[in-house]
Amino acid sequence: MYVENVPVPGGELRLARFGSGPRLIIAVHGITASLMAWAAVGEALPEGWTLAAMDLRGRGHSRDVPGPFGLQAHADDVGRVAEHLGADETTVLVGHSMGAYVAALHSVQRTYAKTVLVDGGLPLPLPPGLDVDQTLEATLGPALTRLSQIFPDEDSYVAFFQQHPALQDWSPAVERYVRYDVLPVEGGVRSRAMEEAVRTDGRWLLSETAAIGTALHAIGHPLSLIRAPRGLLDQEVGLLPDALARAWRAELPDLRDDVVPDCNHYTIVFDPRCVRVLVERLTDIRQ
C-alpha cells in the first residue's frame, strides 16, 4: 500500500494505492468508514490494476479536513483526486454504501469506463411516518452512538466491533479496517470519523433523493449495481431491496443489477468470496 496526501480546499485527503498496474480503479467508502474498507478488494486485484481509495473529509486520516460536508462536496473531492491520479475514460469508479451515492453524483462530472455502485447509490425513500432525523437515528443510531464513545484502549474498540451482528465472520481484513479507525485521545481511544460529518452526510443522503435520481439519469457511461442480499445488521432484507432495484431498472434500462449471494452490507467488501465476485465485476471492462 502506497500512501500520499492530495490537496483539497481546507486541507489534504489521505489517499492509498493498492497495486501498481496501469488500469485504475478509484474507490469511495461509506459514511463512517475509511479507505481501509477497500483494502481487501485492492489486494485481490489481478496484475495490471491499481485501486486508489481516499479517506473522505471528516474520516480516517482526513478527519481534520473541515466541511462543507454533504455528498456533493465529497463528489467534488473525488474529482480533485481523479485529477491528481490522471484518471481518464479507461478508469473505473466504484463506491460502497454512501460512497456509491457520492460516485453517482461525481459521475455526472466526467466520463469513466464505468461506474459501479456497491450496495448503495439508489435513492432511499423515507419510511412512512418518519422524518429525515428520525430515519437517520433508526438506521445509523448504533454507529452514531459509537462515534461519541471513548473506549479504554484499541483492543476494547476491536472487541466492540466483534460483537456487531454483520461482522461475525471476523477476518484479518476487518481487524485492519477497525484498527485503522482508532484515534488515541485523553482517556482512551475513539473513532476517527467525525460525528458532525456523518450526521450532515446522512441528512443529505436522505433529503436530497431528487438530486441523486437526477444524477443517475444523467450519467453518460455504463452504470452497474452490485447488491448484498442482507443488510447493515445482517438482517434478511438488504439496504437496497429487490423492489427498489426493480423500480430503478425500469427507470434505467441499461443498469446492470447483480446480487452477490450470502453477503451482507459489510462482508460484500471484506469476505474473500464476495470480494472475488466484486473484483471480477470491476475488472471486466466489457461490463
TIVO-889433 format. One line per 4 residues: number of its first residue (from 0); for each residue z, y, x of C-alpha. Coordinates in nm, 3 decimals, always signed. Example, Ala and Ser with C-alpha at 12.3 -4.5 7.8 and 13.67 -1.06 7.14 Angstrom:
0 = +0.780:-0.450:+1.230 | +0.714:-0.106:+1.367
This chain:
0 = +0.000:+0.000:+0.000 | -0.107:+0.337:+0.141 | +0.090:+0.636:+0.007 | -0.004:+1.006:+0.011
4 = +0.054:+1.322:-0.193 | -0.202:+1.513:-0.399 | -0.155:+1.889:-0.463 | -0.138:+1.990:-0.830
8 = -0.007:+2.306:-0.997 | +0.369:+2.312:-0.939 | +0.385:+2.062:-0.655 | +0.242:+1.733:-0.534
12 = +0.190:+1.400:-0.710 | +0.267:+1.077:-0.525 | -0.044:+0.858:-0.500 | -0.061:+0.496:-0.380
16 = -0.369:+0.292:-0.296 | -0.384:-0.087:-0.314 | -0.678:-0.246:-0.132 | -0.944:-0.080:+0.082
20 = -1.277:-0.164:-0.080 | -1.544:+0.089:-0.177 | -1.521:+0.023:-0.554 | -1.247:+0.240:-0.702
24 = -1.012:+0.199:-0.998 | -0.790:+0.492:-1.099 | -0.482:+0.374:-1.291 | -0.241:+0.572:-1.513
28 = +0.108:+0.443:-1.602 | +0.323:+0.460:-1.914 | +0.576:+0.704:-2.050 | +0.888:+0.602:-1.850
32 = +0.705:+0.407:-1.579 | +0.571:+0.478:-1.231 | +0.276:+0.391:-1.011 | +0.450:+0.060:-0.933
36 = +0.357:-0.058:-1.280 | +0.012:-0.117:-1.125 | +0.119:-0.291:-0.803 | +0.065:-0.647:-0.933
40 = -0.283:-0.555:-1.058 | -0.372:-0.372:-0.736 | -0.259:-0.661:-0.520 | -0.462:-0.911:-0.726
44 = -0.795:-0.729:-0.688 | -1.086:-0.910:-0.523 | -1.235:-0.795:-0.193 | -1.433:-0.476:-0.222
48 = -1.199:-0.295:-0.460 | -0.928:-0.028:-0.432 | -0.681:+0.067:-0.703 | -0.527:+0.415:-0.686
52 = -0.224:+0.490:-0.901 | -0.023:+0.812:-0.922 | +0.330:+0.894:-1.029 | +0.277:+1.133:-1.320
56 = +0.469:+1.458:-1.309 | +0.830:+1.404:-1.408 | +0.826:+1.037:-1.299 | +0.877:+0.832:-0.985
60 = +0.837:+1.034:-0.667 | +0.665:+1.308:-0.869 | +0.980:+1.368:-1.074 | +1.033:+1.715:-0.930
64 = +0.686:+1.839:-1.028 | +0.767:+2.064:-1.326 | +0.589:+2.099:-1.658 | +0.396:+2.180:-1.855
68 = +0.417:+1.823:-1.976 | +0.219:+1.675:-2.263 | -0.067:+1.427:-2.244 | -0.338:+1.688:-2.191
72 = -0.151:+1.821:-1.887 | -0.141:+1.469:-1.744 | -0.511:+1.424:-1.821 | -0.584:+1.737:-1.619
76 = -0.374:+1.598:-1.332 | -0.576:+1.275:-1.342 | -0.884:+1.493:-1.299 | -0.733:+1.651:-0.987
80 = -0.653:+1.306:-0.848 | -1.007:+1.190:-0.927 | -1.148:+1.485:-0.733 | -0.917:+1.409:-0.441
84 = -1.037:+1.048:-0.438 | -1.405:+1.136:-0.466 | -1.440:+0.947:-0.795 | -1.788:+0.916:-0.941
88 = -1.978:+0.735:-1.215 | -1.908:+0.400:-1.045 | -1.530:+0.448:-1.072 | -1.326:+0.258:-1.332
92 = -1.046:+0.440:-1.516 | -0.758:+0.242:-1.668 | -0.438:+0.342:-1.843 | -0.144:+0.138:-1.972
96 = +0.066:+0.239:-2.273 | +0.096:+0.621:-2.270 | -0.137:+0.615:-1.970 | -0.409:+0.477:-2.197
100 = -0.387:+0.790:-2.412 | -0.400:+1.008:-2.101 | -0.705:+0.811:-1.983 | -0.877:+0.861:-2.318
104 = -0.817:+1.237:-2.308 | -0.934:+1.262:-1.947 | -1.246:+1.052:-2.009 | -1.395:+1.338:-2.205
108 = -1.390:+1.547:-1.888 | -1.606:+1.328:-1.662 | -1.818:+1.013:-1.654 | -1.681:+0.679:-1.534
112 = -1.833:+0.333:-1.513 | -1.593:+0.253:-1.796 | -1.251:+0.340:-1.932 | -1.012:+0.056:-2.007
116 = -0.720:+0.112:-2.246 | -0.439:-0.139:-2.190 | -0.207:-0.174:-2.490 | -0.241:+0.191:-2.582
120 = -0.494:+0.462:-2.648 | -0.534:+0.427:-3.027 | -0.365:+0.696:-3.238 | -0.037:+0.566:-3.380
124 = +0.035:+0.661:-3.743 | +0.390:+0.769:-3.819 | +0.587:+0.509:-4.016 | +0.641:+0.606:-4.383
128 = +0.937:+0.836:-4.430 | +0.986:+0.917:-4.061 | +0.901:+1.239:-3.877 | +0.800:+1.267:-3.512
132 = +1.153:+1.287:-3.368 | +1.280:+1.001:-3.585 | +0.985:+0.785:-3.479 | +1.045:+0.876:-3.116
136 = +1.408:+0.763:-3.141 | +1.308:+0.445:-3.323 | +1.052:+0.344:-3.062 | +1.196:+0.486:-2.738
140 = +1.565:+0.508:-2.824 | +1.685:+0.246:-2.572 | +1.464:+0.390:-2.298 | +1.584:+0.744:-2.370
144 = +1.944:+0.625:-2.351 | +1.874:+0.466:-2.012 | +1.732:+0.793:-1.876 | +2.063:+0.969:-1.938
148 = +2.279:+0.691:-1.790 | +2.429:+0.675:-1.442 | +2.469:+0.320:-1.308 | +2.722:+0.224:-1.038
152 = +2.456:+0.105:-0.792 | +2.100:-0.020:-0.755 | +2.187:-0.381:-0.836 | +2.352:-0.269:-1.160
156 = +2.032:-0.089:-1.256 | +1.832:-0.406:-1.188 | +2.080:-0.613:-1.390 | +2.034:-0.375:-1.684
160 = +1.660:-0.439:-1.682 | +1.713:-0.813:-1.650 | +1.865:-0.806:-1.999 | +1.552:-0.648:-2.152
164 = +1.404:-0.887:-2.410 | +1.049:-0.821:-2.290 | +1.132:-0.891:-1.924 | +1.288:-1.236:-1.948
168 = +1.014:-1.380:-1.727 | +1.161:-1.191:-1.431 | +0.944:-1.173:-1.121 | +0.930:-1.001:-0.780
172 = +0.672:-0.757:-0.925 | +0.914:-0.647:-1.197 | +1.201:-0.618:-0.950 | +0.996:-0.397:-0.714
176 = +0.899:-0.180:-1.011 | +1.262:-0.136:-1.116 | +1.395:-0.070:-0.766 | +1.123:+0.193:-0.705
180 = +1.262:+0.382:-1.007 | +1.614:+0.409:-0.864 | +1.732:+0.761:-0.779 | +2.064:+0.795:-0.590
184 = +2.287:+1.061:-0.749 | +2.651:+1.159:-0.735 | +2.848:+0.871:-0.880 | +2.575:+0.609:-0.857
188 = +2.206:+0.584:-0.942 | +1.979:+0.673:-1.232 | +1.615:+0.650:-1.335 | +1.368:+0.881:-1.163
192 = +1.198:+0.954:-1.498 | +1.286:+1.298:-1.636 | +1.410:+1.285:-1.995 | +1.251:+1.623:-2.075
196 = +0.910:+1.496:-1.965 | +0.945:+1.172:-2.161 | +1.053:+1.347:-2.481 | +0.779:+1.610:-2.455
200 = +0.512:+1.349:-2.391 | +0.640:+1.125:-2.670 | +0.627:+1.408:-2.922 | +0.276:+1.499:-2.806
204 = +0.156:+1.141:-2.844 | +0.293:+1.111:-3.198 | +0.197:+1.458:-3.323 | -0.149:+1.505:-3.167
208 = -0.317:+1.198:-3.313 | -0.617:+1.404:-3.425 | -0.680:+1.518:-3.066 | -0.660:+1.159:-2.943
212 = -0.904:+1.043:-3.211 | -1.145:+1.323:-3.129 | -1.136:+1.225:-2.762 | -1.208:+0.859:-2.840
216 = -1.517:+0.960:-3.037 | -1.635:+1.195:-2.760 | -1.619:+0.953:-2.465 | -1.975:+0.909:-2.340
220 = -1.933:+0.597:-2.124 | -1.825:+0.238:-2.202 | -1.479:+0.206:-2.354 | -1.276:-0.113:-2.387
224 = -0.936:-0.205:-2.524 | -0.710:-0.483:-2.392 | -0.409:-0.561:-2.609 | -0.089:-0.762:-2.584
228 = -0.007:-0.960:-2.898 | +0.367:-0.894:-2.860 | +0.548:-0.563:-2.848 | +0.783:-0.348:-2.642
232 = +1.082:-0.572:-2.719 | +0.874:-0.892:-2.715 | +0.857:-0.886:-3.094 | +0.571:-1.070:-3.262
236 = +0.382:-0.758:-3.370 | +0.232:-0.568:-3.078 | +0.217:-0.194:-3.021 | -0.145:-0.198:-3.144
240 = -0.155:-0.440:-3.440 | -0.474:-0.619:-3.538 | -0.525:-0.396:-3.843 | -0.513:-0.078:-3.633
244 = -0.757:-0.220:-3.378 | -0.988:-0.340:-3.655 | -0.995:+0.007:-3.809 | -1.089:+0.164:-3.475
248 = -1.357:-0.096:-3.406 | -1.513:+0.020:-3.732 | -1.495:+0.380:-3.611 | -1.622:+0.294:-3.261
252 = -1.872:+0.005:-3.295 | -1.921:-0.018:-2.916 | -1.548:-0.058:-2.847 | -1.473:-0.394:-2.687
256 = -1.138:-0.531:-2.805 | -0.967:-0.818:-2.620 | -0.624:-0.970:-2.681 | -0.457:-1.142:-2.384
260 = -0.262:-1.439:-2.525 | +0.111:-1.480:-2.465 | +0.169:-1.133:-2.318 | +0.394:-0.852:-2.432
264 = +0.363:-0.481:-2.370 | +0.511:-0.511:-2.020 | +0.406:-0.855:-1.898 | +0.041:-0.768:-1.951
268 = +0.064:-0.575:-1.620 | +0.325:-0.796:-1.448 | +0.275:-1.163:-1.536 | +0.029:-1.326:-1.291
272 = -0.167:-1.499:-1.568 | -0.202:-1.179:-1.772 | -0.283:-0.980:-1.459 | -0.568:-1.218:-1.371
276 = -0.729:-1.151:-1.707 | -0.683:-0.778:-1.665 | -0.834:-0.783:-1.314 | -1.135:-0.976:-1.443
280 = -1.196:-0.715:-1.712 | -1.151:-0.422:-1.473 | -1.384:-0.552:-1.203 | -1.661:-0.686:-1.429
284 = -1.886:-0.381:-1.425 | -2.114:-0.533:-1.690 | -1.839:-0.488:-1.949
